[in-house]
Amino acid sequence: MDKKAIGFLDSGVGGLTVVKQAMKQLPNESIYYIGDNARCPYGPRPAHEVIAFTWELTQFLLKKDIKLLVIACNTATAVALEEIRQRVDIPVIGVILPGSRAAIKNTDNGRIGVIGTEGTIKSGVYEQTLKAKDPTIQIASLSCPDFVPLVENNQINSSIAKKIVYETLQPMTKLNLDTLILGCTHYPILRHQIQNVMGEQVILIDSGAEAVSEVSTLLDYYEIAAHYSHRQSREYCFYTTGAKEPFFNIAKEWLEVNDLNVQEVRL
């Protein structure tokens, strides 16, 4: 048993969707989270920048003596996961493989959609991962660059958000998809709007939530899961490279926790 914290990193607030699942599925575990809000979004950035930023966030969390790292960002997972794994001596989990597994498990007609940032879609990593598991799968991918700013600016319930989501997803509504991977951890915060456009018949796959199930498995495999006795002393610590107040407001609403420990940091 190990009471050290699990580290989560993301380009902004999107990874909070993963943390929310972790708080639910892993109630004994301490969590340290850092969002790089000052440099968000990662999607349009070149790969070398994403790798450099992800490594800076990783180093910050390693100084907190974490026992396992979750790259709770699809763009960072797509371009930086393997390099980060080579640089550290703790388990590192991304969000793409778990999301792909879940999509294949849930599809009936073999037609899977993927929406994500420009960087994730351009990398082709979801297509590669899905095809490696089942070459017969038909995949449609779509970059949704306006979704992350909607979440980061806390405009998810605005009329402009509904309009942007509707207009962006129109091409995907005509493809007879039965499963859609939310290939960015910001997107589950827009889940209601996305479901309304795609229709109830389409199963939405939250890649971040699926990753938490893998975290749980690895904690047991490496025998580093926290014990029930650690629950009373667990810590939830949140860090942002951007302004504290906007991050706090979004985190409080999404996690449904009022007394969050949020600190502003400079890397």
NORSULKA-V964640 format. One record per pair of residues at least 6 apart in sequence whose C-alpha atoms are under 6 Angstrom apart, sorted by the first residue. I is the first residue (numbers start at 0). J is the second residue. D is the distance in Angstrom with one decimal. If there is no record, write none. Layout:
# NORSULKA-V964640
I;J;D + I;J;D
This chain:
# NORSULKA-V964640
0;223;4.9 + 0;224;5.3 + 0;225;5.3 + 1;223;4.7 + 1;224;5.7 + 1;225;5.0 + 2;225;4.9 + 3;65;5.7 + 3;66;5.8 + 4;29;4.5 + 4;30;5.2 + 4;65;5.0 + 5;30;5.1 + 5;65;5.5 + 5;66;5.8 + 5;67;5.1 + 6;31;4.9 + 6;32;5.9 + 6;65;5.8 + 6;68;4.8 + 7;32;4.7 + 7;68;6.0 + 7;69;4.8 + 8;32;5.7 + 8;33;5.0 + 8;34;5.9 + 8;70;5.4 + 8;71;5.6 + 9;34;4.9 + 9;71;5.3 + 9;72;5.0 + 10;34;5.4 + 10;35;4.6 + 10;39;5.3 + 11;34;4.2 + 11;35;5.0 + 11;36;4.4 + 11;39;5.9 + 12;34;6.0 + 13;184;4.7 + 13;185;3.7 + 14;71;5.0 + 14;184;5.5 + 17;207;4.9 + 17;208;5.5 + 19;254;5.8 + 20;208;5.8 + 21;211;5.9 + 27;225;5.7 + 27;227;5.7 + 27;230;4.5 + 28;225;5.7 + 29;233;4.6 + 29;234;4.7 + 29;235;5.8 + 30;235;4.9 + 31;236;4.9 + 31;237;5.9 + 32;237;4.8 + 33;237;5.9 + 33;238;4.5 + 33;239;5.5 + 34;239;4.8 + 35;239;5.9 + 35;240;5.1 + 36;240;5.6 + 36;241;4.8 + 37;240;5.3 + 37;241;4.3 + 42;116;4.8 + 42;117;5.0 + 42;118;4.4 + 43;117;5.7 + 43;118;5.8 + 50;79;5.0 + 67;89;5.6 + 67;90;5.1 + 68;91;4.8 + 69;91;5.8 + 69;92;4.8 + 69;93;6.0 + 70;93;5.0 + 72;184;6.0 + 73;183;5.3 + 74;118;5.8 + 74;119;4.8 + 76;93;5.3 + 84;91;6.0 + 94;206;5.5 + 94;207;5.4 + 94;210;5.3 + 97;209;5.4 + 97;210;5.3 + 98;206;4.0 + 98;209;5.8 + 99;129;5.9 + 106;178;5.7 + 109;136;5.0 + 110;137;4.8 + 110;138;6.0 + 110;176;5.0 + 111;138;5.0 + 111;176;5.7 + 111;178;5.0 + 111;179;5.7 + 112;138;5.7 + 112;139;4.7 + 112;140;5.7 + 112;179;4.5 + 113;140;4.6 + 113;179;5.7 + 113;180;4.8 + 114;140;5.8 + 114;141;4.9 + 114;142;5.8 + 114;181;5.7 + 114;182;5.3 + 115;142;5.2 + 115;143;5.8 + 115;182;4.5 + 115;183;5.2 + 116;142;5.3 + 116;143;5.7 + 116;144;5.6 + 117;142;5.2 + 120;142;5.9 + 149;155;5.9 + 165;196;5.9 + 172;197;5.8 + 177;201;4.5 + 178;201;5.2 + 178;202;4.6 + 178;203;6.0 + 179;203;4.9 + 180;203;5.9 + 180;204;4.6 + 181;204;5.8 + 181;205;5.5 + 184;207;6.0 + 218;224;4.8 + 236;260;5.4 + 237;261;4.7 + 238;261;5.6 + 238;262;4.8 + 238;263;5.7 + 239;263;5.0 + 239;264;6.0 + 240;263;5.8 + 240;264;5.1 + 240;265;5.7 + 243;263;5.6 + 251;257;5.6
